[in-house]
Amino acid sequence: MGESRKAEDADGLTPDKDDNAAGWKIDRKDGTVFKWLDYISKTPFTFLHSHFALLKTGGSLMLLTLAYRTVVMFAVILIAMRILGKRQLGQLELNELVVAVMLSEFAVAPITNPTNRLLYGIIPIAVLATGELLLAYICMKSVRLRAFFIGKPSTLIQNGQINQREMRKNRITLTELTEKLRAQGHTDLSTIKYVLLEVNGALSILPFTAHAPATHNAHQLPGEDKGLPVLIINDGRVLDENLKSLGLDGRWLEKELQKRGVSGAKDVFFFTVDEKRNVYFAAKEHNH
């Protein structure tokens, strides 16, 4: 009994010389769905190991297994991040930072330790992603729970006065504060009315009205909204869907290109159009 368990590898699969298809079989005493999934994940390389002399050394098989596991875990993390949404791609809040760190740990474990099943990494990632989505939903419904789990913004400068208590609480020095202010174009603290430290670590800066950027409305100047420029040609490729979204067609585009002295889209590097039909054009540079 003890010897048969030793023969079983870390993935729960037992060698079987009679199985010419892959060289492995499921342990019938514990033929669970998880073992079957693990069996499928292992099959491609055990098949190669059985049929190609080049891969009959344990080292070659190990390298292929590592490469295979890396690709699988990369796909799993990619899917998980896609499910979690674009929020995860920006500056992270506390819960998102924890999730990101744990995802990386769960993903690396099955790769660095081939004796672990892939499912030992996939299942925790699935549970973690589900938990993060659930927490995000709860925080959307309850302001108190959001404050408890994620926190609240801290006011570092209020009405032009530095809030020293909040500075100490968040362990931010004056040097760090002034550096971050300069990075956003503010060099004089006397011009700033509010500075908020957001829960994701970013600084929101609100200057006094007298020092705020000038606007058309403040000076009672006429102005119009041109709308968002839409990319039409990207490095020689015409984006037909974007062109149609503006109510334009190929004939219009061809005329615009002729005005700018190019014969076709292949000679254009960048081409955008806004709602007012204003065009930004950049020709492609050809190496001679």
N, C-alpha and C positions, 0 to 999 in steps of 0.2 A: 504493500500500500504506500509506504514512504517513498519507494523508488519511483513509483508512477507519478507521484506529486512532484518529485524533482525533475522528472522529464518534462513536466508541463512548464512552458515558458511564462514569462511575466505577463503576456497578453492573454493567458488563459487558453492557449492552444497547445495541443499535444502532437508530437511528431507521429506521422503515419506513413510508412514506406509504401504502403499499398495504394495510397491516394496519389495517382499520377497527375491529377489536375493541378494540384498546388503543393502537395507534400505536407499538408496540415489538416487537421479535422477538429471539430468542436467537441469539447468535453461533454459527453452525453449526460453526465450527472448534473450539469449546470448549463444547459443549452439555452441561456437567456437571450433576449433580444440584444442586450449590450454585447454579449460575446459574439453574436452573429455579425453585428456591425463592426466589431473589432477584427473579426475574421476577414470580412470583406476588405477592410482597410489594409490588411496585411497581405492579402492574396497576390496583388500584382508583383511584389518583389519575391515572394516565395516561388511564384511561377517562374520568374526569370532565373532564380537561383537553381531551380531544378532542371532547366532546359538549356542554359548557356554556360559553357565551361568557364567563360571569363568571370562569371559571378559566383563561382563555387567556393571562393574563399570567404570566411566570415567577415573580414574587413570590408570587402567590396559591398557585401549585403548590408553591413552596418551603415556605410556611407549613403547608400541608396535610401535606406530607411530614414536616416536623418534628413535627407533632402526632401523625401516624401512628407514626413511629418512637418517640416518647416512650411511647405506649400499649403498643407491642410490647415495648420494653425494660422497662417497668414490670411487664408480665405475666411476662416471663422472670425478672426478679429475684424476683418474688413466688413463682413456682414453685420457683426455686432455694432460697430461704429456707425454703419449706415442706418441701422434700426434706431439707435440712440439719437440720431439726427444731427443737424448742423451745430447745435449748441456745444457739442463736445469738441468741435474743431476750433472754437474761439478760446478766449481766455477762460480758464476753468474756475468754477466755483468750488467750494470745499468738497461737496459730495462728488462732483465730477472728477476732481483730482484724485480722490480715493479710488473711484471706479477705474480711472486710467492706470493707476499704479497696480491695482489688483489684476486688471486684465493682462497687463504685461507679465506679471508673475505667473498667472495661470497658463499663459501661452508658451512661456519659456520652459516650464517644468517638463512637459512631454518631449520637448526637443533635446534638452540637455541630459535627460535621463531616459534613454530608450527602453528601459525595463518597465516604465510606466505606460499604462494604456493611454491612447489618445483621448478616450472618453473621460479620463481623469482631468483633462484640461478643458474639454469641450463643455461638459456638464456644468462646472462652476462658472464658466463664462456665460452660458445661457441663463443660469440662475441670477448672476450678477446683473446682466443686462435687463432682465425682467424686473429685478428689484429697483434698479435705477429708474426705469419707466414708471413703476408704481409710485416711487417717491416723488418724481416730477409731477405726476398727476395729483398726489395728495397736497403738494406744495402749491399747486395752482388753485386748489379748492380752499385752502386754509392759510391765512396770513400768519397766524400764530405758529403753526407747524413749520412754515417756511422760515420764520425767524429763528425757530429752535434748531432746525436741521442745518440751515444754510447761513443764518446770521443776518445782520442788518448793516446798511452803510454807516460809516463813521464820519462825522463832520470834523475835519481837521482845521479848517478856517471858517469862522462864522462872523458875518458882518465885518470882515476885515481883520478880525482878531484871531490869533493862533490859539487853538484849543489844546493847551499843553496836556491836559488830562487824557484826551483821546490820543495824542501823540505818544505818550508813555504807554497807554493801554495797547496800542498796536505796534509798539516798539519801532517807531519811525523817527529817525533823527532829522534835525533841521537840514543837514547836508543832503540826505536822501530826498527830502521834500523839495528843496530848491532845485535839485538835479532833475526831478520829474517835471517840475514846473517849467524849467528852461527847455526841456525836451518838447514841450507843447507850445513854446514861443512866449512864455511869460517870465520876464526877468525881474519885475518889480512887484514885490508882495503887496505894496500899498494900493495896487490897481485891482486886486482880487477881492471879491466879496465872499464867495463860498468855495471851498474845496471839499469834495466828498470822496472818501475812500470806499469804493464799491466792494461788494462781497467777492468779486472775482479778482480784486487787487488793482483794478484800474482806477485812475484819478479822474473825477469829473470836476472841471474848473468853470466857475461862473464869475466873470469880471464885473466890476461896477459898470453901470450903464454908460457913464462918460468914457469908459475905456473899452467898451464893447466894439467889435468890428462894425464899420459903417454899413448900412443897408439902404436900398432904394426907398423903402418906406420911411425911414428915419429922416431922410433928406427930401422927402416928397418928390422923388425923381421917377419918371416913367420907366417901366421895365416889363418884360414878358418872360414867361416860362417857356423855355425851348424844349422841355421834355428830356427824357433819357436817351442818349445816343445808342443806337442799335447797331451791333456789328453785322455787316453785310458780307464783307470779304475778309477772310482770315488766311494770310499767307498763300494766296492764289486760289483758295477754295471759296466758292459762293455758298452762303448759308441761305438756301431757298426759303426755309420756314420763316426766318427773320425778315426776309424781303417781303413775303406775303403778309406778315403781320402788320406791315406799314401800308398795305394796300398798293404795293408797287410790283412791277414785273420785270422780266428780263430785258424788255425793250428800253424801259426807263434807265436801267443800269447800264446798258450798252451805250446809250446816248451820253450819260454822265462820264463814262470812261473815255469816250471819244473826245469830249471837251477837254479832258486832262492829258490827251496825247498818248493813250495806251490802247493797244489793240484788243486786249482781253483781260479776264480776271487773273490769268496766270502771271501777268506782269504787275499785279497789285499786291502789296504786302499787308496793308491795313486800310479798311474803308468802312466808315460809319455814317449813319444818317439819323437825325433826330426828327421829332414830330413836325418841325417847321421846315423840313427838307434841307436843313443845313448839313453839308457834307464835310467830313474830315477824310483826307486822302493821303496815303503814303505809298509811293511806288516801290517796287521790289528792287533791291540793289543786286546787280548781276556781277559775278566775279569774272574778270577778264584775264 
